[in-house]
Structure formats: C-alpha cells, structure tokens
Amino acid sequence: MEQRRIGFTETVLRDAHQSLMATRMPLADMLPILPVLDTIGFDSIECWGGATFDACIRFLEEDPWERLRQMKQAMPKTPLQMLLRGQNLLGYRHYADDVVEKFVERSAENGIDIFRIFDALNDVRNLETSLKAVKKTGKDAQLVIAYTISPIHTMDYYVALAQEMVAMGADSLCIKDMAGILTPARGSELVQRLKEVVTLPIIIHTHGTSGVASMTYQALVAAGADRIDTALSPFSEGTSQPPTEALAIAFKEMGYQVTLDLAALEVAASYFRQLKDRYLAEGLLDPKMLSPDPRALIYQVPGGMLSNMYGQLKEANALDRYEEVLKEVPRVRKDLGYPPLVTPLSQMVGTQAAMNVITGQSYQMVSNEIKAYLAGEYGRSPVPIAPAFRQAIIGDHPVLTDRPANHLAPEFQRLTAEIGPLAQNEEDVLIYALFPQVGKQFLEKRQQAPVLKQSEAIIEVTGIF
C-alpha cells in the first residue's frame, strides 16, 4: 500500500514568534537561516501577515514589504504563505474593496504564494473580495474555517460552511483553531465529515495552549487531514504550534510519507535555539508563554487573549480579578451571538469582560468597537443578537444586514492624495491605509533616515553544522 504523504507548514517566521513574544523577531535575526529553511522541503513557510505588518512599523523599524522581498529572495523554492483577515486585511477595520484588491495584488507581486484568508465571524461575505483578488493573481487561495465551540457551531454548521467555501472557489481549506481547543475526538469527527463532501486539501492549524495539540494532530492526520502547521522546536509549544522535528519523526515512524530533510531541520533548530536563549535573556520571551494552560478548554480563550487581559488588569491594578474576568468571557460571548474568539473579536470580547468586572456593572462601559459590531459593521453574528440587548447598547442606531463593505466608498486614491509625497509607491500608501497614525510616523521617520536601524544578527549559521 502506498504511504500517505503528510505536508508541513512551518510557522517559526510568523505565528510562532507572534504567539510567544508578540511578533518581535526582527528580519536580521531571520536572514542567516532562511537559505537552510528553503532546503527542508516544507509545503509552505508562513512568514508574513497576521501581526507582522503592524509590529514591523510600530516596534521594529522595518518596512514590512522589504521584509517580504528579502524573504522571497532568500527562499525562492518554498511557497511563502501569509495570514489575511479578509476585508480587515491586516488592520482592525473593514477596508474598501479597492484597497483590498490593491493589497492582495502587491502582496502577490512581492512574494506571497499562498493566501490564508479568514473572517473572525466566519461570514463568507467578508472573504469575497480578497478571494477574487487572489484568484486574479493566480496564487493559491486558502479559505479558513475559524473553529470555536458554541450551541450554533455544530459539525453540520462547519460542513455547510466548507461547502460554501468550495463553491466560492477556494483552492484549499484550513481548520484554524486559534485557541488550542480542538480536541482529538471533535477534530477527528470534523475532518471525517469534511472529507465526505470536500475533495480539496485540508490543513490543520492549532496551538499548544491547552496541551492537547500534538494528540490532536495525530488523530486528525489519521482521520484524513493533508497538512499540519508546526513550529521548529525552540519556538514551539505553549501558545505556539507543536514541534516540527518531533512530529516529522513521529509521523515517519507511523508509516506516513514525510518529505522533510531531518538533518537540515536540526541545523535550523540549532540556530533558533540560540536565538531563543538570547530572547529569554533579554526578556523578550516570557517563560510563562511556554507552558500549557488547560483552562483554554473550559473558557475557550486563546493564549494571546489571555496575556492581553492579564496586561489590562495589571494596568488597572485589578490582577486579583483575573479569574472573574475569565468566567465573564463566556457570558459576554453569548450576549454577542457566540463570535469565534479570534482577532479582532477576541480582543473586543476580552476587553468588554474586563470592563464588566472592573466596573461591577455589565455594559456600563462599552467600547466603540463593540457598538460597531452590534450595528453589523463587522458582519453577521453566528447567532442573532437579542433585540433588547442591542437596543440597550446602541439604541435606534441603524443595523447593517448586507455585506459591510458594500457601504464603503473606494478609498485608495483618497489615501494616496492624503499621504502625498511621503509615499514613494503603492506599498507605502498601503502602510498608511492600514495604520494611518503609526504608518505615517513610520514613513516620516524613514524620510528623515532612509536606512532604518536593523539589529545585527549575532548568531552565525556556520559552526552549527
């Protein structure tokens, strides 16, 4: 019998350091090892998107587009992958269709081969424009099922969602478990159900947050999953993904075809091991992020959301209320129609839960983002929101019932005029479009000092072999 091949997507250049150390790995620390990563045989390397764009301009003084170009130059053989939040792109609001189209076009031109596209509400209307834009470039459009648990998020719900995505023209499907709550039993059932109706490749993405991720991968691969997301061991586990080398060896021993170069994997792991030691010493990497927290299975709270809430409570001198806030999260989520806890909804729900607990009165204070969500500006909630609850928060404010971006006028030309000569090209306009304040500051600083500070990589790959 022919061995079934298992594909690997490596996340060390994006989600691993985003989950463990708030996306603070600079390009200079990546560049020496990129040629080695390119020889390993990954199905793709996730290296861009998510929070990397924001972190580059806000904290690292790097041009995110230049980062992508240099990565592509150093890894020409391996497909490069990004995470794209549908109509939100990489920001925190919906952008007009012309901005979405331009962003996808420039991303493809600069080196992205696979676009993993998701919507925080699984509202496929918010995926339409980016999907069409990716198809136009000829690149791979991977649509995402954002996995969560609620009375509405049943196996039938996910099967119907997958069929809708296939009909839209997806090239592959990803089950994205951002909170690490996909258990072996539930995950196996889901993959088996999807395989009955879908012929596209199915990729699994999870986090080690709750401690069950490696078991989940084993069960879901057995159920028919085609590819898994893993991170090189020094940046694996905890709130990151399971370890690449360990799973490559384990699946190979189980009789699956694994086409990764194990010797090159060890070279790469040795490099990142030294980087990890440096980050720990510098305080960039908090050891707390490396331990599992099975409470995620109870509260369904992603690791990044946990650390965000912890920070908010610390700022408010209310760390003793942490457990109360955790218990408040499911209540807020129910009130809001059971949105999946993924960016930006995870931050919105967590902040609201914290405000409810700190003020001692539910919804006495409500963020503008929650009000916009209740007005339909983010899309359709999985469960209809109780009219009385909506009325209590936003009164008689009109509620959108169609695709939110239908109400956004084209804005790329306006943004181009606004930023003026600070933008040297369309990529610069997109930096400003996604993050107007921070992006403008970044472009101004670059104009004053064209060569931005780059931390020097202090680890050489030579000598590791």
LUMBA-548857 format. One record per residue (C-alpha): z, x, y; residue number from 1. Coordinates in Angstrom, 2 decimals. Layout:
<recs>
REC         z         x         y     k
REC         Z         X         Y   NUM
...
</recs>
This chain:
<recs>
REC         z         x         y     k
REC      0.00      0.00      0.00     1
REC     -0.93      1.32      3.44     2
REC      2.00      2.27      5.64     3
REC      2.50      0.06      8.68     4
REC      2.44      2.06     11.89     5
REC      5.25      1.71     14.43     6
REC      4.42      2.54     18.04     7
REC      6.82      4.05     20.57     8
REC      7.02      3.63     24.35     9
REC      9.13      6.40     25.91    10
REC     11.32      5.31     28.86    11
REC     13.05      8.56     29.90    12
REC     10.99      8.81     33.11    13
REC     11.81      5.28     34.30    14
REC     14.18      2.81     32.70    15
REC     16.47      5.36     31.06    16
REC     17.49      7.05     34.30    17
REC     17.26      3.76     36.20    18
REC     19.80      2.22     33.82    19
REC     22.12      5.24     33.56    20
REC     22.03      6.84     37.01    21
REC     20.48      4.37     39.45    22
REC     16.97      5.91     39.32    23
REC     17.96      9.22     40.89    24
REC     15.88     11.64     38.79    25
REC     13.52     13.48     41.17    26
REC      9.95     14.39     40.29    27
REC     10.77     18.10     40.49    28
REC     13.09     17.70     37.51    29
REC     10.39     15.90     35.52    30
REC      7.34     18.08     36.19    31
REC      8.18     21.08     33.92    32
REC      8.41     18.90     30.79    33
REC      5.53     16.47     31.41    34
REC      2.89     18.53     29.54    35
REC      5.17     18.55     26.48    36
REC      5.70     14.76     26.68    37
REC      1.91     14.37     26.77    38
REC      1.57     16.07     23.35    39
REC      4.17     13.99     21.47    40
REC      1.94     11.00     20.65    41
REC      3.65      8.11     22.45    42
REC      1.73      4.84     22.65    43
REC      2.74      4.87     26.30    44
REC      5.18      6.52     28.68    45
REC      6.92      4.16     31.08    46
REC      7.21      6.24     34.23    47
REC      6.77      4.02     37.30    48
REC      7.60      0.62     38.71    49
REC     10.96     -1.10     38.41    50
REC     13.28      0.53     40.94    51
REC     11.47      3.91     41.05    52
REC      9.35      2.99     44.08    53
REC     12.39      1.90     46.09    54
REC     14.50      4.91     45.00    55
REC     11.73      7.37     45.89    56
REC     11.52      6.33     49.52    57
REC     15.17      5.31     50.01    58
REC     17.04      8.17     48.32    59
REC     14.74     10.92     47.02    60
REC     12.42     11.52     50.00    61
REC      9.41     11.29     47.69    62
REC      6.11      9.49     48.07    63
REC      6.02      7.16     45.01    64
REC      2.21      7.25     44.97    65
REC      2.19     11.06     44.94    66
REC      4.73     10.96     42.10    67
REC      2.37      8.78     40.09    68
REC     -0.66     11.00     40.81    69
REC      1.18     14.14     39.73    70
REC      2.42     12.45     36.56    71
REC     -1.11     11.39     35.67    72
REC     -2.41     14.88     36.31    73
REC      0.28     16.38     34.03    74
REC     -0.07     13.70     31.29    75
REC     -3.79     12.87     31.09    76
REC     -3.78     11.93     27.37    77
REC     -0.93      9.42     27.18    78
REC     -1.25      5.91     28.68    79
REC      1.10      5.59     31.65    80
REC      2.98      2.31     31.99    81
REC      4.75      0.54     34.83    82
REC      7.06     -2.46     35.18    83
REC      5.80     -5.03     37.70    84
REC      7.76     -8.08     38.82    85
REC      4.76    -10.41     39.08    86
REC      4.47    -11.93     42.55    87
REC      7.54     -9.87     43.62    88
REC      5.68     -6.63     42.80    89
REC      8.45     -4.02     43.21    90
REC     10.26     -5.70     46.09    91
REC     12.58     -8.66     46.34    92
REC     10.42    -11.44     47.77    93
REC      7.11    -13.04     46.86    94
REC      4.12    -11.32     48.43    95
REC      0.84    -12.95     49.38    96
REC     -1.96    -12.76     46.81    97
REC     -3.96    -10.19     48.79    98
REC     -1.01     -7.76     48.77    99
REC     -0.51     -8.27     45.02   100
REC     -4.21     -7.66     44.36   101
REC     -4.28     -4.54     46.54   102
REC     -1.12     -3.15     44.93   103
REC     -2.49     -3.55     41.40   104
REC     -5.84     -2.04     42.40   105
REC     -4.21      1.05     43.96   106
REC     -1.75      1.45     41.04   107
REC     -4.60      1.43     38.54   108
REC     -6.62      3.87     40.65   109
REC     -3.66      6.27     40.95   110
REC     -2.89      6.40     37.24   111
REC     -1.33      3.28     35.69   112
REC     -2.94      2.26     32.39   113
REC     -0.54     -0.46     31.18   114
REC      0.99     -3.05     33.50   115
REC      4.07     -4.73     32.02   116
REC      4.33     -7.89     34.12   117
REC      7.29    -10.25     34.16   118
REC      8.75    -13.08     36.19   119
REC     12.51    -13.48     36.45   120
REC     12.24    -17.21     35.67   121
REC      9.51    -16.96     33.02   122
REC      7.46    -19.08     35.45   123
REC      3.94    -18.08     34.41   124
REC      2.53    -19.33     37.72   125
REC      4.10    -16.22     39.26   126
REC      2.12    -14.00     36.85   127
REC     -1.34    -15.42     37.54   128
REC     -2.46    -13.24     40.45   129
REC     -1.21     -9.91     39.09   130
REC     -2.69    -10.68     35.66   131
REC     -6.12    -11.42     37.15   132
REC     -5.89     -8.30     39.30   133
REC     -5.10     -6.10     36.27   134
REC     -7.98     -7.63     34.30   135
REC    -10.30     -6.83     37.20   136
REC     -9.36     -3.13     36.94   137
REC     -9.99     -3.07     33.17   138
REC     -6.45     -1.87     32.47   139
REC     -4.00     -3.34     29.92   140
REC     -2.07     -6.45     30.97   141
REC      1.17     -6.77     29.01   142
REC      2.92    -10.06     29.76   143
REC      6.67    -10.37     29.30   144
REC      8.97    -12.91     27.73   145
REC     12.26    -12.37     29.60   146
REC     14.80    -13.01     26.85   147
REC     18.00    -14.88     27.51   148
REC     20.27    -17.41     25.80   149
REC     20.93    -20.94     27.04   150
REC     20.60    -24.52     25.79   151
REC     16.98    -24.54     27.00   152
REC     15.95    -21.07     25.76   153
REC     15.26    -22.03     22.14   154
REC     12.81    -20.47     19.67   155
REC     10.41    -23.34     20.41   156
REC     10.64    -22.52     24.13   157
REC      9.70    -18.86     23.52   158
REC      6.86    -19.72     21.13   159
REC      5.36    -22.14     23.67   160
REC      5.75    -19.50     26.42   161
REC      4.00    -16.87     24.29   162
REC      1.11    -19.23     23.54   163
REC      0.74    -19.93     27.25   164
REC      0.60    -16.19     27.98   165
REC     -2.02    -15.62     25.28   166
REC     -4.12    -18.43     26.76   167
REC     -3.83    -16.78     30.20   168
REC     -5.43    -13.60     28.85   169
REC     -2.56    -11.23     28.01   170
REC     -3.57     -8.06     26.14   171
REC     -0.12     -7.67     24.55   172
REC      3.29     -9.33     24.69   173
REC      6.70     -7.78     25.35   174
REC     10.03     -9.36     24.46   175
REC     12.18     -7.95     27.27   176
REC     15.90     -8.03     26.56   177
REC     17.31     -6.64     29.78   178
REC     20.94     -7.45     28.93   179
REC     21.06     -6.00     25.40   180
REC     21.91     -9.41     23.93   181
REC     19.04     -9.71     21.42   182
REC     20.79     -9.58     18.06   183
REC     19.12     -8.69     14.73   184
REC     19.29    -12.28     13.43   185
REC     17.96    -14.03     16.54   186
REC     15.39    -11.31     17.17   187
REC     14.02    -11.44     13.61   188
REC     13.58    -15.19     13.83   189
REC     11.83    -14.89     17.19   190
REC      9.38    -12.19     16.04   191
REC      8.60    -14.09     12.82   192
REC      7.93    -17.28     14.78   193
REC      5.70    -15.45     17.25   194
REC      3.74    -13.69     14.50   195
REC      2.86    -17.10     13.04   196
REC      0.98    -18.11     16.20   197
REC      0.11    -14.85     18.03   198
REC     -2.21    -12.02     16.96   199
REC     -1.54     -9.76     19.95   200
REC      0.67     -6.66     19.61   201
REC      4.36     -7.47     20.13   202
REC      6.50     -4.85     21.87   203
REC     10.31     -4.98     21.92   204
REC     12.40     -3.78     24.86   205
REC     16.18     -3.80     24.70   206
REC     19.22     -1.89     25.98   207
REC     22.20     -0.38     24.17   208
REC     24.58     -2.24     26.48   209
REC     26.25     -4.34     23.78   210
REC     26.00     -1.78     20.96   211
REC     23.54     -3.55     18.62   212
REC     20.18     -2.24     19.89   213
REC     19.26      0.14     17.05   214
REC     20.13     -2.51     14.45   215
REC     18.00     -4.98     16.40   216
REC     15.02     -2.62     16.37   217
REC     15.30     -2.10     12.62   218
REC     15.41     -5.85     11.98   219
REC     12.60     -6.70     14.39   220
REC     10.27     -4.00     13.08   221
REC     10.87     -5.38      9.58   222
REC     10.01     -8.83     10.96   223
REC      6.65     -7.54     12.25   224
REC      7.16     -6.05     15.73   225
REC      4.48     -3.46     16.54   226
REC      6.12     -1.19     19.10   227
REC      9.58     -0.37     20.45   228
REC     10.90      1.09     23.70   229
REC     13.12      4.15     23.22   230
REC     14.57      6.96     25.35   231
REC     14.90     10.63     24.49   232
REC     18.44     11.08     23.15   233
REC     20.11     12.77     26.16   234
REC     19.27      9.70     28.27   235
REC     19.68      7.07     25.54   236
REC     22.32      4.52     24.52   237
REC     24.89      2.88     26.78   238
REC     22.95      0.87     29.34   239
REC     19.73      2.71     28.38   240
REC     17.48      2.34     25.29   241
REC     18.17      3.61     21.72   242
REC     17.31      7.29     21.00   243
REC     13.67      8.15     20.35   244
REC     14.17     11.05     17.89   245
REC     16.74      9.23     15.74   246
REC     14.59      6.13     15.37   247
REC     11.43      8.14     14.74   248
REC     13.15      9.92     11.84   249
REC     14.81      6.76     10.51   250
REC     11.61      4.67     10.51   251
REC      9.67      7.51      8.92   252
REC     12.21      7.70      6.09   253
REC     11.95      3.92      5.65   254
REC      8.25      4.31      4.88   255
REC      6.69      3.38      8.21   256
REC      3.93      5.46      9.73   257
REC      5.38      7.30     12.75   258
REC      2.85      9.48     14.56   259
REC      5.23     11.32     16.91   260
REC      5.42     15.13     16.85   261
REC      9.07     15.71     15.92   262
REC      9.03     19.39     16.90   263
REC      7.72     18.58     20.40   264
REC     10.29     15.78     20.63   265
REC     13.07     18.32     20.09   266
REC     11.64     20.57     22.83   267
REC     11.66     17.63     25.24   268
REC     15.15     16.53     24.18   269
REC     16.50     20.07     24.71   270
REC     15.09     20.09     28.22   271
REC     16.63     16.72     29.13   272
REC     19.95     17.75     27.51   273
REC     20.31     20.49     30.12   274
REC     19.32     18.09     32.89   275
REC     21.94     15.61     31.70   276
REC     24.65     18.30     31.81   277
REC     23.69     19.07     35.39   278
REC     23.72     15.40     36.43   279
REC     27.13     14.89     34.84   280
REC     28.49     17.94     36.67   281
REC     27.02     16.71     39.97   282
REC     28.47     13.21     39.47   283
REC     25.02     11.60     39.47   284
REC     25.57     10.31     35.94   285
REC     28.78      8.34     35.33   286
REC     30.00      8.78     31.71   287
REC     31.07      5.11     31.75   288
REC     27.39      4.14     31.59   289
REC     27.06      5.84     28.19   290
REC     29.46      3.55     26.32   291
REC     28.55      0.14     24.88   292
REC     30.31     -2.98     26.15   293
REC     30.08     -5.82     23.61   294
REC     31.19     -8.27     26.32   295
REC     27.49     -8.43     27.17   296
REC     27.11    -10.61     24.05   297
REC     29.67    -13.04     25.44   298
REC     28.78    -13.11     29.14   299
REC     25.11    -12.08     28.79   300
REC     25.45     -9.78     31.76   301
REC     23.04     -6.78     31.95   302
REC     24.56     -3.34     32.40   303
REC     23.10     -2.85     35.87   304
REC     24.54     -6.18     36.94   305
REC     27.98     -5.18     35.60   306
REC     28.01     -1.97     37.65   307
REC     26.71     -3.84     40.72   308
REC     29.51     -6.44     40.51   309
REC     32.06     -3.68     39.93   310
REC     30.89     -1.98     43.13   311
REC     31.04     -5.21     45.15   312
REC     34.60     -5.93     44.01   313
REC     35.67     -2.35     44.70   314
REC     34.34     -2.68     48.25   315
REC     36.25     -5.93     48.70   316
REC     39.46     -4.40     47.26   317
REC     39.30     -7.00     44.51   318
REC     38.83     -4.95     41.34   319
REC     41.69     -6.89     39.75   320
REC     39.40     -9.98     39.83   321
REC     36.69     -8.37     37.65   322
REC     37.46    -10.45     34.54   323
REC     37.48    -13.64     36.64   324
REC     34.05    -12.80     38.04   325
REC     32.68    -12.13     34.54   326
REC     33.87    -15.59     33.47   327
REC     32.39    -17.15     36.61   328
REC     28.88    -15.80     35.90   329
REC     28.04    -18.33     33.12   330
REC     29.23    -21.19     35.35   331
REC     27.05    -20.12     38.27   332
REC     24.12    -19.61     35.92   333
REC     24.49    -23.15     34.57   334
REC     24.60    -24.58     38.12   335
REC     21.38    -22.69     38.93   336
REC     19.45    -24.03     35.93   337
REC     20.04    -21.13     33.48   338
REC     17.83    -18.41     35.05   339
REC     17.46    -15.26     32.92   340
REC     19.72    -12.53     34.32   341
REC     17.05    -10.08     35.40   342
REC     16.09     -8.71     38.83   343
REC     16.32    -10.33     41.33   344
REC     18.19    -13.29     39.75   345
REC     20.84    -11.08     38.12   346
REC     21.91     -9.68     41.49   347
REC     21.87    -13.15     43.08   348
REC     23.97    -14.77     40.33   349
REC     26.42    -11.84     40.21   350
REC     26.92    -11.83     43.98   351
REC     27.48    -15.60     44.01   352
REC     30.00    -15.38     41.17   353
REC     31.87    -12.67     43.08   354
REC     31.87    -14.74     46.30   355
REC     33.16    -17.80     44.44   356
REC     36.09    -15.83     43.02   357
REC     36.95    -13.84     46.16   358
REC     36.90    -16.88     48.49   359
REC     38.74    -19.02     45.95   360
REC     36.29    -21.88     46.52   361
REC     32.98    -22.34     44.73   362
REC     29.94    -22.05     47.01   363
REC     31.97    -21.91     50.21   364
REC     29.75    -18.91     50.98   365
REC     26.14    -18.94     49.69   366
REC     23.57    -16.18     50.16   367
REC     20.20    -16.85     51.79   368
REC     18.54    -15.78     48.52   369
REC     20.34    -18.49     46.55   370
REC     19.33    -21.05     49.19   371
REC     15.70    -19.90     48.91   372
REC     15.92    -20.14     45.12   373
REC     17.25    -23.72     45.37   374
REC     14.34    -24.51     47.70   375
REC     11.89    -23.47     44.98   376
REC     10.76    -20.31     46.75   377
REC     11.21    -18.15     43.63   378
REC      9.59    -20.61     41.25   379
REC     10.68    -23.26     38.75   380
REC     14.18    -23.03     37.29   381
REC     14.25    -23.24     33.47   382
REC     16.45    -26.36     33.66   383
REC     16.10    -28.83     36.56   384
REC     18.90    -28.30     39.09   385
REC     21.25    -31.26     39.67   386
REC     20.09    -33.03     42.87   387
REC     23.67    -33.43     44.13   388
REC     24.34    -29.70     43.73   389
REC     21.09    -28.77     45.50   390
REC     21.83    -31.25     48.31   391
REC     25.32    -29.80     48.79   392
REC     23.90    -26.32     49.33   393
REC     20.61    -26.83     51.22   394
REC     20.86    -30.44     52.43   395
REC     17.47    -32.07     53.02   396
REC     15.53    -28.79     53.14   397
REC     12.09    -29.36     51.51   398
REC     11.74    -28.07     47.94   399
REC      8.54    -26.38     46.71   400
REC      7.26    -27.73     43.40   401
REC      3.99    -25.78     43.08   402
REC      3.34    -22.02     42.85   403
REC      5.39    -20.48     45.69   404
REC      2.66    -18.02     46.69   405
REC      0.37    -20.95     47.50   406
REC      2.39    -21.19     50.70   407
REC      1.94    -17.55     51.72   408
REC     -0.89    -16.66     54.09   409
REC     -2.84    -13.42     53.45   410
REC     -0.83    -10.58     54.97   411
REC     -2.35     -7.20     54.11   412
REC     -4.42     -6.97     57.30   413
REC     -1.49     -8.07     59.45   414
REC      0.77     -5.48     57.81   415
REC     -1.91     -2.80     58.31   416
REC     -2.03     -3.59     62.03   417
REC      1.78     -3.68     62.27   418
REC      2.34     -0.24     60.78   419
REC     -0.63      1.24     62.68   420
REC     -1.27      5.00     62.62   421
REC      1.90      5.68     60.61   422
REC     -0.11      4.59     57.57   423
REC     -2.71      7.15     56.56   424
REC     -4.16      4.99     53.77   425
REC     -3.74      1.72     51.89   426
REC     -0.95      3.18     49.74   427
REC      1.09      3.79     52.89   428
REC      0.52      0.20     54.02   429
REC      1.88     -0.95     50.65   430
REC      5.00      1.22     51.09   431
REC      5.60     -0.64     54.36   432
REC      4.68     -4.03     52.86   433
REC      7.19     -3.76     50.03   434
REC     10.06     -2.27     52.03   435
REC      9.41     -2.82     55.76   436
REC     12.52     -1.16     57.19   437
REC     13.05      1.66     54.68   438
REC      9.30      2.14     54.24   439
REC      8.72      2.52     57.98   440
REC     11.59      5.04     58.23   441
REC     10.07      6.98     55.32   442
REC      6.62      7.09     56.95   443
REC      8.10      8.13     60.31   444
REC     10.08     10.94     58.68   445
REC      7.01     12.11     56.79   446
REC      5.02     12.24     60.03   447
REC      7.69     14.48     61.58   448
REC      7.91     16.71     58.47   449
REC      4.79     16.29     56.30   450
REC      6.22     18.37     53.44   451
REC      9.20     16.35     52.26   452
REC     12.20     18.03     50.72   453
REC     11.88     18.43     46.97   454
REC     14.85     19.59     44.90   455
REC     13.74     22.57     42.84   456
REC     13.80     22.22     39.09   457
REC     16.38     24.71     37.89   458
REC     15.53     24.39     34.22   459
REC     12.52     26.14     32.75   460
REC     10.87     24.75     29.63   461
REC     10.17     28.29     28.42   462
REC     13.05     29.62     26.43   463
REC     13.79     26.22     24.86   464
REC     11.16     26.55     22.15   465
</recs>
